[in-house]
């Protein structure tokens, strides 16, 4: 079983990912999809006169500052993208089931009461923020959907302690889902071919990263890639055998990732053994 995160950047090929997912499902693979929504939310916010504001934490992570109006826009944008993915899969013969984290308490999150951001070289606290840290995934619900023949498609909206919707990071949500479902693989499909040592030089692609190299990679990874490497660490810690960060381009992005494309980050026991191929480890 695999959990697949389809990135939300503008140049992520959602249609190619849907076509490849459908082909694998028809071959008997069990998949759960998690998707982003950053570009869709940005475009909708600009159209509604409420453009996004991005902030950087002291540790170098960049995120969308989510006030109440931005949260409303994010919920609308991700819902529309969720419908697009579900309809794309249905058109290809896959019985996809779209939901967000607040549906059936699929994804619980802890609201960040205040976040620390760096502005003009100084650290300050921002309190009017509706983002959350994913804490638990409803494996019973998602497993029941899989057992009924559905392919769940999960939008990155978490449910807070009071039932409120929260904007959560899609990569970390996907890592949590993969661990909860005991998935063999977590595949993060993104706009670049994988983890690049010297972004944006695609010739600096890191094809293999051992578990004990993750901490260093979090330090040197650029931009949004930091969150993906952090998600990889969390997935492996939760028992997932391998994480693949790979590009969404081409006619078969998911299959290529499972067959060795992109950056493979594997649990220590898998790296030491070295006997299985990347595709074998995911089956």
N, C-alpha and C positions, 0 to 999 in steps of 0.2 A: 504494500500500500504506500502511496506517495501523497504528500501534501505539496501543492504548487501555489506559489505566490506570483500573481501577475502584477507587475509594477504599474504605477499610476502616472509615469512620466509621459510627456507628449509623444515621444518617438517609440514607445513600446507598442509592438504590433499585436494588438488584442485579437484580431481576426486569425492571424497565423497560429497564435497560442490556442484559440478555440478549436481550430481544425485539427491540430495535433493532439489535443486532449481528447477530442471525439474519436480519433483513430485508435488511441490507446484504450479508451473505455470499450470500444467495440471489440478489442482484442482480449478483454477480460480484466484489465487493470482497474483497481479501485482507487479513485482519486478524490481528494477534497481540494477545492480551489479557494484561495483567499486573494482579494484584489486590493489595489490601492485606489487612489482617486485624486492625487495632488493636482494634476493638470486640469482635470474636469472641474475641480473646486475653484481653482485659480480663474479659469475662463468664466465660470458662472458668477463668481464674486465680482470680477471686473464688469461684466454685463449688468450686474445689479447695483453698481456704484459702490461696492464694498470690497476693494482689492485686498489681497492677502498681505499679511505682514509676517516676515520670517525672522526668527531670532536664533542666536547661537548661545549654547550653554558654556559654562567655564571649561567643560571637558572637550568642547569642540563640536558637539552634536547640533545640527541645524534642524529646526522644527517650525511648524506653522503656529503662530500665536492664535489661539482659538477663543475669541470672546463669544458671547451668546449669538450674535448675528452670524459670525463666521461658522459657528457650529451648525446653525440652521442651513447655511449654504452648503456646508460639507455633507450634511445628511442628504440633502436633495441631490447633490452631484453624485455621490456614491450610490444612491438608490438608482439613478438613471444608468450609471455604468453597470450596476448589478443586473438590471433588466437587459441591457445590451448583451452581456456575456451569457445570461441564461437563454435569451432568445437565439443567440448564435449557436449555442450547444443544442438546443431543441431542434433547430433547423437541420442540424447534422445528425439527428437521431439519438441524442443523449437526453435522458430524462433528468435534466438539471433542476435543482431546487434552490432558489435564491432566498437568502435571509441575511439579516445583520446580527450583530452580537446581542442586541436587546431582544431578539425573537427567541423565545424559549430559553432565555438566559444562556444563549450559546457562548457568549464570551463576557466574563465578568472582569471589571477593571477597577482600579483604585484611582480616584480623582486626585490630581496633584493640586493641593490647596494653594500652593505658591510655587512658582518656578524661578530659578535663578538664571538671568540672562546677562550677556556682556554687551554693553552699548558704550561707544566712545571710550573704550578701554576700561570701563568701570562695571562692576557687578552690581545688579539691582534685582529686587524681587518684583515679580508680576503676579497679582492675585486673581484678576478677572480672567481666568483661563479654564477652559473646559476640555482639557486633555486628560488622558488616563493611562496608567500602566497596566497592561494585561496581566491578570493574576490567575485565572482559571478558565478552562474551556469545558463545555458540556459534552464530554465524550459519549455519554449515553444517547443524547439527542442525535449527534452527528453519526454515531455508529448505527442507530436505528434507521436513519435515512439511507445510509449505505446498504444496510441489510435489505431494505425495501427496494433496492435497485436505483436509487437516486444518486446524483452527483451533487453534493452540496457546494454552493457558491456563496462565500461569506464576505460581506462588506465590512470594512474596518471601523465599525461603530461598536464600542463596548458599553456594558451596562454598569453604572455605578451602584454604590451601596443603597442609594435611595431610589433606584429605578431610573435615574437620569441617563441620557445618552452622552457618551464621551467619545471624542476623537482619539483613536489609538493608533499606534504605529503598526502598519500592516505587516511588516517583516517580523516584528516581535510577536504579533498576534499569530502569524503563521507558524512560528517556532513553537509557541505554546500549544497550538492545535496539533502539530506533528507529535509533540511529546505526549499529549493526552491520549492520542489515538495509537500510540506505539508505532508510528509510521517508520518505515525503513529509510525513507529519503524525504528531505525537504529541498525543493527546487525553487530558487528565487530567480524568476525571469525579469530581466531589467533592460535598460536601454544601452548598456555597454556589454562587451563580450565576457566580462567577469571581473574579478578583482585585479586592478591595474596597479603595479608598483609605482608607476610614474604617470598618473592621470594627466592628460587624456591619451597618452601614447599607448595604442592598442598592442604594440610590440612588447610592452612590459607586462603582459598578462601573466599572472601567477596561476599555473595549472594545478599545482598541488600545494596544500597547506596543512601541515600536521597540527593536531590539537594543541600541542605545546607552543605553537607559533602564533596562536590567535591573539594573545594579549599584545604582542608587538604589532600585529597587523591592525588592531583597533587604533593604535597610536598613529600609524603612518597612512592609513586609508583616508581618502579624501571625501569631503562632503557627505552625501547620503550613504556612501558605501560604509561608513562607520557603523550605521545602524544595522546594515546587513551582516557585517562581521559579528557584531554583538548578538544578533539573532542567531547566527550560526553557533556561537558559544552556548547560548541558552538551549538550543535544540539538542546539541550533543550532550550537554549536562542532563537533559531530560530523557536520554536514552535513544535518541535518533542516531542511526548508524552513520549517516553522511549528510552533508549539506552541499548543494551545488549552486553556485552563483553563475548565471549564464545569460547570454543575450537572447532577446526575444525575436530576433530576425530570422530569415530563412523560412522554408516551408515546413520544417519540423523542429522547432526550437526545443520542445520538451524532450523529444526522443534523442536529439543530439546531446542535450545535457546529460541524460541518463546514460548515454553511450560513451561519455568521456569528455564532452565539450565543456568549456567554461572553466571555473575554478572549483575543484573538489576539496572539501574540508571534511576529513574523516575522523571518526572516533579512534582513540589511540590503539585499541585492540585490532581494528581493521588495518591501520597503517602498519603495525608490527607484523601482522600475519602475511599480508602482501600476496595472498594466494588467489583472491577473488578479483574479477574484473569489476569496473564500476557498475556495469549493468547487472552483474550477478548480485552485487551487494544490495541492489534495490528490489530484488524479487523475492 
